[in-house]
Amino acid sequence: MSSRALEQYIENMKQKHENTTYEVVKSDEQWRESLTAEEYRVLRRAGTERAFTGRYHDSKDDGVYVCAGCGNPLFDSQSKFDSGSGWPSYVEPIAANAVEEREDRSLFFVRTEVRCRRCGGHLGHVFTDGPEPTGLRYCMNSAAMSFSGRGANA
């Protein structure tokens, strides 16, 4: 992606965030202070971590994945599967109102972006090549999430 195309994409993402009201609202400076550099790049600038580098891509721990920006529960580990893509993948969100989906034309083709419904943070994308029962593959960035384990070791 050219630097001009990247600048335009970032500007479009800023406008999307500014035109939507979320329960959790912070200034850009507050987001930078509360997130790591990688979390900020992914959640607030719609970045993507490299495949097979995220801390959760091969995790099999039992628990719930929450938004790293606001703590909103996003995905249950029981809906996680190995898609072979290098990113954590899930067949469905933990609840229908946990995420929002938006059309994304940033890379010269149409995808469906997935964002946290509570703070608007970019999580990843959803594709229609997943397993049953939904046929969906929610392909998320590890940097956009934190994990809360269940059980004796949680």
N, C-alpha and C positions, 0 to 999 in steps of 0.2 A: 504494500500500500504506500503510495507516495505521501510525502509529508503534508502536502496540500489536502489530500483526501482524508488523512488522519485528522488534521485540524478541523475540517468540515464535520467529520464524524463526532469529534469531541464537542463541538459547538452544538450540533443537533442533540446530543445526549444532555447537555446542560439545559437546553430549551425544554426538552421532555421533562426533566426533573423540575424545572421552574414552573411548568404549566400544570402540574399535578399536586394536589394537596395530600400529604401523608401524615399519619399520626406522629411519626418521629421526624422532626424538621430541625436541621442544624445548618449553620453557615458552612461554607467551604473550609474556612479556617478551623472550625470546630471538628469537622470530619477529619481533617488532616491531623489534628491533635489526638483524636480518639482511636484512629486506626493505624496499623502498620503501613509502611509505604506500599507494600504489595496489596494489602486489603483495600487501601484507598484507590490504587490503580484499577483494580477489578471492580469493586463495588460502585465507586463514584465516577470512574472514567470508562467503564465498560471494557476493561482490559480482559485478556484471556491468558491464563497461565499455560506454559508448555505442557503438552501431553506427557503423562507418566511422571510428572514432577510434584504434583500436589500431595499433601499429606493424607488425603482420604481416598485416593483413587483405588487403592487395593485393601482398604480397611474392611475388616469383617466384624468389628466390635458392635455390640448390641446397644442401641440407644437412639437418640434423636439429634439430627443435624439442625442447627439454628443459624440465623443470620448473624454474621460476625459484626454487622453494623448496629443491630438493635436487639438481638436476642429472640426474634420472632421464630417459633418452631416452623421448620420448613419440610423436612423429610424424615420419615422413620427408617431406621436401618433395615427393617423387614421388607421395605420396598426397593432396596438397593440390589443391583445385579452387575455382573461383570460384562460390560458391553464390548470390551476389547479396545475402546477408544482412547484410554489413558486418562479419562476424567471420571469422577464419581457419577454413576448413572442410576436413576430411579424410575420406576414405572408410574409413580404418581406422587403428588405432594401429600403431606400429612393431613391437610384439610383443603377443601376447594378454595377457601378464602385466604390461604397462606401466601399464595403467589399471584402475580398478575402476568398476563402474556400480552406482548405487543409485536406488531410487525416490525421486522428489522431488515432494511435494505442497504445496510452500510457496506457490504462487501460485493456490491453489484449483482446480488441475487437475493431472493427473499428467504428469510428465516424467521422463526418465532423466538423472540427474546423472552426470557423469564426474569422477573424482578420480584424482590420482596415487596409484598403489599403494604407492609407497615412503614418502611423507610424509603422505598424506591430503589434500593441497591440492586445493581446488576448481578445476577447469579450465574447465568449461562443461557442455554437455548434448549428448546424442546423439539424433538424430531419424531416422525411417525414410523420409525423402523424398530420400535421396541418390542419386547415379548408380551405375551398375554399376561394379565387379563386386559390391559389397556391398549397395547400396541404402541405405547409412547416410550420415548427415551428422554428423560429430563437429564441433560448433560450439563453438570454444574462445575464450577470452579471451586476447588478446595479452599482457596484464599477468601472466598465469599462466605464461608461457613465456619462455625465452631461446633464442637461435638459435646453432647451431654450423655454420658453412659448410664446404663441401667444395671441394676443388680448389685451384688455384694461389693464389687470393686469400683463402683461409680463414685 
